[in-house]
Amino acid sequence: MKIISTKVHGILDYLVGVILIASPWLFNFADGSAKMWIPIILGGSALVYSLMTNYELGAVKTLSMKTH
């Protein structure tokens, strides 16, 4: 059963990635520590696996939606 379409899922994936990357500056904890770098790395990872997913918004399309 699909709750949302894969296109909406893709939009949310990219949105979450960008928000994670921006969160240290949005919430004022950009001090160079691990608490800053962890969401940046997680957001970058989310963007990379989203680009690699086989759905409408994927660029490389090597990961199946199930694997994603």
Secondary structure, 3 states (H helix, E strand, C coil): CCCCCHHHHHHHHHHHHHHHHHHHHHCCCCCCCHHHHHHHHHHHHHHHHHHCECCCCCCCCCECCCCC
